[in-house]
Amino acid sequence: MSFQAYLDTIKTKTGKGPEELAALADGKGFSDAGKLKAGVKAGQIVEWLGSEFGLGHGHSMAVYALLSGKKQVGDK
C-alpha cells in the first residue's frame, strides 16, 4: 500500500485529512504547528488515534510519519 493510500483510507475512516489531524495533534499537545514535539513517542500517537478514531497501528504510524516529517502528503 502506498503512503497516499494510507492517507486516503485514514480520511475515509475518520473524515479527517492530514491538515486536520495535524491541528488535532497540536490541540492534544503532541505537536506544534503540525510538527511533532521533542519527546513525543510513536506509541503515544498510536494510542491516541486508536482510542479516538479506531485507527490501527499502520494507519496511526502514517500520521506519526507526517508529524515527524519522515513523510509528506504525496509521498509514495
Backbone as ProteinMPNN parsed JSONL, in Angstrom:
{"seq_chain_A": "MSFQAYLDTIKTKTGKGPEELAALADGKGFSDAGKLKAGVKAGQIVEWLGSEFGLGHGHSMAVYALLSGKKQVGDK", "coords_chain_A": {"N_chain_A": [[0.85, -1.177, 0.0], [0.584, 2.181, -0.869], [1.915, 5.239, 0.541], [0.195, 7.397, 0.163], [-2.18, 6.013, -0.217], [-2.612, 5.053, 2.357], [-3.155, 7.509, 3.636], [-5.49, 8.24, 2.283], [-7.244, 6.22, 3.113], [-7.297, 6.738, 5.852], [-8.586, 9.22, 5.834], [-11.081, 8.4, 4.865], [-11.924, 6.709, 6.971], [-11.893, 8.396, 9.224], [-12.793, 10.894, 8.491], [-11.112, 12.982, 8.477], [-8.499, 14.911, 7.123], [-4.92, 15.18, 6.411], [-4.111, 17.8, 7.298], [-6.09, 18.475, 9.111], [-5.777, 16.449, 11.016], [-3.221, 17.089, 11.913], [-3.747, 19.543, 13.125], [-5.428, 18.668, 15.179], [-3.59, 17.106, 16.602], [-1.883, 19.124, 17.46], [-3.645, 20.413, 19.216], [-3.885, 18.446, 21.146], [-1.438, 18.566, 22.26], [0.677, 17.133, 21.246], [2.066, 18.074, 19.099], [3.385, 21.025, 17.468], [2.305, 23.509, 15.44], [1.846, 21.51, 13.589], [4.143, 19.989, 13.639], [5.862, 17.403, 15.164], [6.432, 17.402, 18.654], [9.45, 17.455, 20.564], [10.371, 14.504, 22.239], [7.899, 13.272, 22.098], [6.516, 10.17, 21.603], [6.099, 7.511, 19.198], [4.285, 5.58, 20.058], [2.504, 7.031, 21.649], [1.066, 8.5, 19.793], [-0.084, 6.439, 18.327], [-1.687, 5.262, 20.31], [-3.461, 7.398, 20.91], [-4.768, 7.857, 18.371], [-5.862, 5.362, 17.952], [-7.647, 5.073, 20.123], [-9.317, 7.322, 19.864], [-10.162, 7.391, 17.182], [-10.253, 4.805, 16.238], [-8.211, 3.838, 14.64], [-5.802, 1.593, 13.282], [-2.507, 0.217, 13.974], [-0.731, 0.566, 11.709], [-1.946, 2.629, 10.157], [-1.993, 4.656, 12.042], [0.736, 4.996, 12.402], [1.365, 6.125, 9.97], [0.309, 8.678, 10.248], [1.955, 9.519, 12.328], [4.378, 9.528, 10.917], [3.926, 11.673, 9.2], [3.69, 13.816, 11.054], [6.21, 13.743, 12.203], [7.795, 14.444, 10.141], [8.948, 12.597, 8.484], [7.595, 11.65, 6.306], [5.649, 13.064, 3.63], [2.62, 14.589, 2.423], [1.589, 13.18, -0.583], [3.802, 11.558, -0.933], [5.087, 8.367, -1.96]], "CA_chain_A": [[0.0, 0.0, 0.0], [1.375, 3.412, -0.924], [1.684, 6.161, 1.644], [-1.017, 8.16, -0.157], [-3.321, 5.135, 0.024], [-2.837, 5.103, 3.802], [-3.804, 8.783, 3.944], [-6.85, 8.19, 1.745], [-8.018, 5.348, 3.996], [-7.467, 7.478, 7.107], [-9.627, 10.22, 5.57], [-12.344, 7.67, 4.772], [-12.284, 6.183, 8.29], [-12.029, 9.425, 10.259], [-13.328, 12.149, 7.97], [-10.072, 13.998, 8.696], [-7.33, 14.898, 6.265], [-3.654, 15.412, 7.116], [-4.056, 19.101, 7.965], [-6.989, 18.419, 10.267], [-5.147, 15.602, 12.032], [-2.11, 17.856, 12.488], [-4.341, 20.528, 14.031], [-5.865, 17.937, 16.364], [-2.371, 16.748, 17.351], [-1.478, 20.365, 18.13], [-4.576, 20.613, 20.322], [-3.606, 17.433, 22.173], [-0.121, 18.832, 22.819], [1.682, 16.257, 20.654], [2.821, 18.788, 18.071], [3.256, 22.476, 17.412], [2.215, 23.875, 14.025], [1.89, 20.284, 12.798], [5.445, 19.319, 13.771], [5.934, 16.635, 16.403], [7.265, 17.966, 19.706], [10.523, 16.594, 21.069], [9.989, 13.615, 23.321], [6.645, 12.565, 21.836], [6.826, 8.851, 21.051], [5.142, 6.94, 18.248], [3.242, 4.882, 20.811], [1.508, 7.995, 22.112], [0.227, 8.828, 18.641], [-0.841, 5.217, 18.03], [-2.712, 5.128, 21.346], [-4.442, 8.464, 20.708], [-5.566, 7.638, 17.169], [-6.63, 4.136, 18.144], [-8.755, 5.271, 21.055], [-10.238, 8.37, 19.411], [-10.684, 7.17, 15.83], [-10.262, 3.396, 15.887], [-7.186, 3.521, 13.649], [-4.841, 0.566, 13.641], [-1.109, 0.6, 14.12], [-0.151, 1.043, 10.448], [-2.504, 3.932, 9.786], [-1.517, 5.62, 13.043], [2.145, 5.272, 12.108], [1.393, 7.044, 8.828], [0.119, 10.025, 10.819], [3.205, 9.812, 13.03], [5.378, 9.861, 9.891], [3.639, 13.048, 8.764], [4.008, 14.754, 12.129], [7.657, 13.742, 12.472], [8.484, 14.938, 8.943], [9.556, 11.499, 7.732], [6.824, 11.546, 5.075], [4.832, 14.227, 3.298], [1.496, 14.303, 1.552], [2.049, 12.964, -1.948], [4.857, 10.538, -0.984], [4.642, 7.017, -2.332]], "C_chain_A": [[0.894, 1.239, 0.0], [1.026, 4.305, 0.272], [0.404, 6.956, 1.402], [-2.265, 7.31, 0.062], [-3.645, 5.067, 1.517], [-3.599, 6.378, 4.163], [-5.249, 8.809, 3.456], [-7.751, 7.342, 2.645], [-8.281, 6.027, 5.333], [-8.583, 8.504, 6.952], [-11.003, 9.551, 5.514], [-12.825, 7.226, 6.149], [-12.62, 7.278, 9.294], [-12.755, 10.678, 9.795], [-12.337, 13.291, 8.08], [-8.919, 13.81, 7.722], [-6.077, 15.202, 7.067], [-3.602, 16.732, 7.886], [-4.923, 19.111, 9.217], [-6.395, 17.563, 11.387], [-3.97, 16.319, 12.689], [-2.642, 18.893, 13.472], [-4.84, 19.86, 15.312], [-4.684, 17.526, 17.231], [-1.817, 17.958, 18.091], [-2.332, 20.575, 19.376], [-4.358, 19.638, 21.47], [-2.236, 17.636, 22.817], [0.981, 17.937, 22.271], [2.587, 16.993, 19.665], [2.579, 20.279, 18.202], [3.335, 22.864, 15.944], [2.39, 22.642, 13.126], [3.199, 19.533, 12.829], [5.536, 18.683, 15.152], [6.869, 17.304, 17.405], [8.319, 16.952, 20.135], [9.994, 15.76, 22.232], [8.675, 12.88, 23.121], [6.987, 11.277, 21.088], [5.718, 8.378, 20.116], [3.978, 6.266, 18.973], [2.153, 5.801, 21.323], [0.533, 8.345, 20.994], [-0.66, 7.628, 18.297], [-1.981, 5.054, 19.046], [-3.826, 6.157, 21.156], [-5.347, 8.16, 19.521], [-6.385, 6.355, 17.249], [-7.839, 4.363, 19.025], [-9.777, 6.282, 20.53], [-10.899, 8.055, 18.073], [-10.741, 5.703, 15.413], [-9.25, 3.017, 14.818], [-6.248, 2.446, 14.182], [-3.424, 1.107, 13.666], [-0.535, 1.215, 12.837], [-0.65, 2.417, 10.046], [-2.065, 5.01, 10.772], [-0.053, 5.98, 12.802], [2.296, 6.177, 10.889], [1.209, 8.485, 9.314], [1.374, 10.441, 11.572], [4.3, 10.225, 12.032], [5.171, 11.274, 9.358], [4.084, 14.057, 9.819], [5.506, 14.854, 12.384], [8.456, 14.24, 11.268], [9.151, 13.861, 8.126], [8.864, 11.285, 6.4], [6.027, 12.831, 4.894], [3.664, 13.78, 2.434], [2.019, 14.208, 0.134], [3.181, 11.962, -2.075], [4.249, 9.201, -1.372], [5.024, 6.019, -1.281]], "O_chain_A": [[1.845, 1.329, 0.777], [-0.01, 4.141, 0.915], [-0.383, 7.165, 2.325], [-3.299, 7.829, 0.482], [-4.814, 5.029, 1.9], [-4.576, 6.33, 4.911], [-6.129, 9.337, 4.136], [-8.895, 7.715, 2.906], [-9.373, 5.904, 5.886], [-9.429, 8.643, 7.835], [-11.975, 10.079, 6.055], [-14.009, 7.353, 6.46], [-13.519, 7.116, 10.119], [-13.272, 11.439, 10.613], [-12.679, 14.442, 7.809], [-8.429, 12.7, 7.521], [-6.154, 15.454, 8.269], [-3.098, 16.772, 9.009], [-4.549, 19.676, 10.245], [-6.498, 17.912, 12.563], [-3.747, 16.172, 13.891], [-2.055, 19.1, 14.534], [-4.694, 20.415, 16.401], [-4.763, 17.589, 18.458], [-1.338, 17.835, 19.217], [-1.815, 20.875, 20.452], [-4.615, 19.965, 22.628], [-1.902, 16.969, 23.796], [2.106, 17.97, 22.772], [3.725, 16.588, 19.427], [1.7, 20.731, 18.936], [4.329, 22.576, 15.277], [2.994, 22.716, 12.056], [3.359, 18.538, 12.121], [5.316, 19.338, 16.171], [7.97, 17.723, 17.048], [8.096, 15.743, 20.074], [9.265, 16.255, 23.091], [8.357, 11.964, 23.88], [7.669, 11.306, 20.064], [4.564, 8.79, 20.229], [2.827, 6.373, 18.55], [0.995, 5.395, 21.421], [-0.671, 8.471, 21.22], [-1.846, 7.789, 18.011], [-3.11, 4.742, 18.668], [-5.006, 5.815, 21.233], [-6.57, 8.202, 19.654], [-7.473, 6.27, 16.681], [-8.936, 3.899, 18.712], [-10.978, 6.108, 20.736], [-12.057, 8.409, 17.851], [-11.236, 5.396, 14.328], [-9.405, 1.99, 14.156], [-5.943, 2.398, 15.374], [-3.178, 2.287, 13.416], [0.083, 2.278, 12.888], [0.135, 3.273, 9.64], [-1.796, 6.145, 10.379], [0.347, 7.131, 12.977], [3.271, 6.923, 10.796], [1.884, 9.397, 8.837], [1.811, 11.588, 11.468], [5.055, 11.164, 12.286], [6.138, 11.988, 9.095], [4.771, 15.031, 9.51], [6.013, 15.918, 12.74], [9.667, 14.435, 11.369], [9.856, 14.168, 7.165], [9.481, 10.79, 5.456], [5.766, 13.573, 5.841], [3.712, 12.728, 1.795], [2.801, 15.052, -0.305], [3.508, 11.543, -3.185], [3.067, 8.94, -1.145], [4.732, 4.831, -1.422]]}, "name": "protein", "num_of_chains": 1, "seq": "MSFQAYLDTIKTKTGKGPEELAALADGKGFSDAGKLKAGVKAGQIVEWLGSEFGLGHGHSMAVYALLSGKKQVGDK"}
